């Protein structure tokens, strides 16, 4: 990994030099657009709507349009704003962890100690662990002021940016304003259904099947050429048949509980994605004719 930012965590009078790394990455297969007729690559150009000329990137400024007027903001204008005035990640407060709304969590970053001794780093980590609180921090990154949650993941401090309060929409649905009567039996069956699905979460049991199939399709096309039917790669797909007509919520809950229990008793648990010797998901086998 390559550090994207260097600075220091400030915790009262404690100064913790750190390097910042992106904690996540996109695993999607990169695709681009082509001309369907001949496969020619489609590229975009920056065209000025007034003179029709292609504009070099260095000659492009930003602007705000209110619908009637346009305000042009030059590079000098933007440089005058209070952007990255310091290289500090300032701890502003410690809050109960359950008060950080998961909806507000955004990009995640790993923090690595950037000094000869990691003592201050470990001190802050242990403080967070023992207090069961999350540190709310403020810093600047890429010309934007950020609010973030600082928490512990294993032995590493993780910085997770937060959305500002005015960036989270209110959920107002009229249907939820009407009173709904839930019987004790319905709640009992619903709880039983939850219990039948309950287990410890292991993210390695789940895989992005769409991306796996996309890679399989691409590899097959490379081997066989473009004249390839998708069914030749993946085989026919079978839809799961739904048994019986569900007439009400109680029947649906009861049927779900019974089906889940029967499935678990017969299979001994959820199936894990098979992997090859290299740790990658194994390619799907074609069905015989």
C-alpha positions in Angstrom: 0.0 0.0 0.0 1.0 3.6 -0.6 0.4 6.3 1.9 -1.9 9.0 0.6 -1.4 11.5 3.5 1.0 12.1 6.3 0.3 14.1 9.4 -0.3 13.8 13.2 -3.1 12.8 15.5 -3.5 15.4 18.2 -4.9 14.0 21.4 -4.8 16.8 24.0 -1.1 17.4 24.4 -0.2 14.0 22.8 1.0 14.1 19.3 0.9 10.9 17.3 2.7 11.0 13.8 0.8 8.8 11.4 0.6 7.8 7.7 -2.8 7.4 6.1 -3.7 4.6 3.7 -7.0 3.8 1.9 -8.5 0.8 3.7 -10.7 -0.4 0.9 -10.4 -1.0 -2.8 -12.8 -1.8 -5.7 -12.7 -5.4 -7.0 -15.0 -4.8 -10.0 -13.7 -5.7 -13.5 -12.8 -2.5 -15.2 -14.8 -2.0 -18.4 -14.8 0.8 -21.0 -17.1 1.8 -23.8 -16.5 0.8 -27.4 -18.3 1.2 -30.8 -20.5 -1.9 -31.2 -19.8 -2.1 -34.9 -16.0 -2.3 -34.9 -14.9 -2.3 -31.2 -13.3 1.1 -31.5 -12.6 2.7 -28.1 -15.0 5.6 -27.2 -13.2 8.5 -25.5 -14.6 11.8 -24.1 -13.2 15.2 -24.9 -13.7 18.5 -23.0 -15.5 20.7 -25.6 -16.3 24.4 -25.0 -20.0 25.0 -25.8 -19.3 28.5 -27.0 -16.5 28.0 -29.6 -16.6 24.2 -30.0 -12.9 23.8 -29.3 -11.3 21.1 -27.2 -10.1 22.7 -24.0 -6.8 21.5 -22.3 -7.2 20.5 -18.7 -4.9 23.3 -17.5 -7.3 25.9 -19.0 -10.3 24.6 -17.1 -11.8 26.4 -14.1 -14.7 25.5 -11.9 -18.0 27.4 -11.7 -21.3 27.5 -9.8 -24.6 27.9 -11.7 -27.7 29.0 -9.8 -29.9 28.5 -12.9 -29.7 32.1 -14.1 -26.1 33.2 -13.5 -22.7 31.5 -13.5 -20.0 32.3 -11.0 -16.5 31.3 -12.3 -14.1 30.3 -9.6 -10.4 30.4 -10.7 -7.6 28.3 -9.2 -6.5 31.4 -7.3 -9.9 31.8 -5.8 -10.0 28.2 -4.6 -6.4 28.5 -3.3 -7.5 31.4 -1.1 -9.9 29.2 0.9 -8.9 27.8 4.3 -8.2 24.3 2.9 -5.3 22.2 4.3 -4.0 24.7 6.8 -2.4 22.0 8.9 -1.4 18.4 8.8 -3.3 17.6 12.0 -6.1 15.1 12.7 -7.6 16.8 15.8 -9.5 14.7 18.3 -12.4 17.0 19.3 -14.5 14.7 21.5 -15.1 11.1 22.6 -18.6 9.8 22.2 -20.4 6.5 23.0 -19.9 4.2 20.0 -23.6 3.5 19.7 -24.3 7.2 19.0 -22.4 7.1 15.7 -25.1 6.4 13.1 -23.9 3.7 10.7 -25.7 5.7 7.9 -23.1 8.5 8.2 -20.0 6.3 7.8 -18.2 6.9 4.5 -14.6 6.2 3.4 -12.3 4.2 5.6 -8.5 4.7 6.1 -5.8 2.8 8.0 -3.5 4.8 10.2 0.1 3.6 10.6 2.4 5.0 13.3 5.1 7.2 11.6 7.7 7.4 14.3 10.6 5.4 15.8 8.4 4.5 18.8 4.7 3.6 18.4 4.0 4.2 22.1 1.7 7.2 21.6 -0.1 5.3 18.9 -0.7 2.3 21.2 -1.7 4.6 24.0 -4.5 6.1 22.0 -5.6 2.7 20.7 -5.8 1.3 24.2 -7.6 4.3 25.5 -10.3 3.8 22.8 -10.5 0.1 23.6 -10.9 0.5 27.3 -13.3 3.5 27.2 -15.6 1.8 24.6 -15.9 5.1 22.9 -15.3 6.5 19.5 -13.2 9.5 18.9 -14.7 12.2 16.6 -11.9 14.0 14.7 -11.6 16.9 12.3 -9.0 17.2 9.6 -8.5 18.5 6.0 -7.9 16.2 3.0 -7.8 17.1 -0.7 -9.0 20.7 -0.1 -12.0 19.6 2.0 -12.7 19.8 5.7 -13.6 16.3 7.0 -15.3 15.0 10.0 -14.4 11.4 10.9 -14.7 8.6 13.5 -11.5 7.2 14.9 -11.9 3.6 16.1 -9.9 0.4 16.6 -9.8 -2.6 14.2 -7.6 -5.3 15.6 -4.3 -3.6 16.4 -4.8 -0.8 14.0 -6.5 2.6 14.3 -9.0 3.2 11.6 -10.2 6.6 10.4 -13.7 6.6 8.8 -15.0 9.8 7.4 -18.5 10.9 8.3 -21.2 12.5 6.2 -22.2 15.9 7.5 -25.6 16.1 9.1 -27.1 18.0 6.1 -25.9 15.3 3.7 -28.2 12.6 5.2 -31.8 12.7 3.9 -34.8 12.4 6.2 -36.9 9.3 5.6 -40.6 10.3 5.5 -42.9 7.6 4.3 -46.7 8.2 4.8 -47.4 4.4 4.9 -45.4 4.2 8.2 -47.5 6.9 9.8 -50.5 4.5 9.9 -50.9 2.3 12.9 -50.1 -1.4 12.2 -51.3 -4.2 14.5 -48.8 -7.0 15.0 -50.1 -10.0 16.9 -48.1 -11.9 19.5 -48.1 -15.0 17.3 -46.8 -13.1 14.3 -44.0 -11.7 16.4 -43.2 -15.1 17.8 -43.0 -16.7 14.3 -40.9 -13.8 13.0 -38.5 -14.2 15.9 -38.3 -17.9 15.2 -37.4 -17.1 11.6 -34.6 -14.8 12.8 -33.3 -17.5 15.1 -33.3 -20.1 12.3 -31.0 -17.8 10.2 -28.8 -16.7 13.2 -25.1 -17.5 13.1 -21.7 -15.7 13.5 -20.9 -13.5 10.6 -18.0 -14.6 8.4 -17.5 -12.3 5.4 -15.3 -14.9 3.7 -18.4 -17.0 3.2 -19.8 -14.5 0.7 -18.5 -13.6 -2.8 -19.5 -11.2 -5.5 -21.0 -13.8 -7.9 -21.7 -11.2 -10.6 -18.0 -10.2 -10.9 -17.0 -13.9 -10.8 -19.3 -14.7 -13.7 -18.2 -11.6 -15.6 -14.5 -12.8 -15.3 -15.5 -16.3 -16.4 -17.3 -14.8 -19.4 -14.3 -12.6 -20.3 -11.9 -15.6 -20.0 -14.2 -17.8 -22.2 -14.4 -15.1 -24.9 -10.6 -14.7 -24.9 -10.2 -18.5 -25.4 -13.1 -19.0 -27.9 -13.5 -15.7 -29.7 -16.4 -13.4 -29.9 -18.8 -15.9 -31.4 -19.8 -17.2 -28.0 -23.3 -17.7 -26.5 -23.5 -16.8 -22.9 -25.2 -20.1 -22.1 -22.1 -21.9 -23.4 -20.1 -20.3 -20.6 -22.5 -20.5 -17.7 -24.9 -23.2 -18.7 -28.7 -22.9 -18.3 -30.0 -21.2 -15.2 -32.7 -22.8 -13.1 -35.1 -20.7 -11.2 -36.1 -21.9 -7.7 -39.7 -23.0 -7.7 -41.9 -21.5 -5.1 -44.0 -24.1 -3.3 -47.7 -23.3 -2.6 -49.5 -20.0 -2.6 -48.9 -17.9 0.5 -52.2 -16.5 1.7 -51.1 -14.3 4.7 -48.2 -13.2 6.8 -48.6 -16.0 9.4 -48.3 -18.7 6.7 -45.3 -17.0 5.1 -43.5 -16.8 8.4 -44.4 -20.4 9.4 -43.3 -21.7 5.9 -40.1 -19.8 6.1 -39.2 -21.2 9.5 -40.0 -24.8 8.5 -38.1 -24.5 5.2 -35.0 -23.0 6.9 -34.9 -25.6 9.6 -35.3 -28.4 7.1 -32.5 -27.0 4.9 -30.1 -26.6 7.9 -30.9 -30.1 9.2 -30.2 -31.6 5.7 -27.1 -29.6 4.7 -25.5 -29.0 8.1 -25.2 -25.3 7.5 -24.6 -22.7 4.8 -22.3 -23.7 1.9 -19.0 -21.9 1.6 -17.7 -20.6 -1.7 -15.2 -23.2 -3.1 -11.7 -21.9 -3.7 -8.8 -23.2 -5.7 -5.3 -23.8 -4.4 -4.5 -20.1 -4.9 -7.3 -19.0 -2.6 -9.4 -17.6 -5.5 -13.0 -18.7 -6.1 -13.1 -21.8 -8.3 -14.6 -21.4 -11.8 -18.1 -22.6 -12.2 -18.5 -26.0 -13.9 -20.6 -26.2 -17.0 -23.6 -28.5 -16.8 -23.6 -31.5 -19.1 -26.1 -31.6 -21.8 
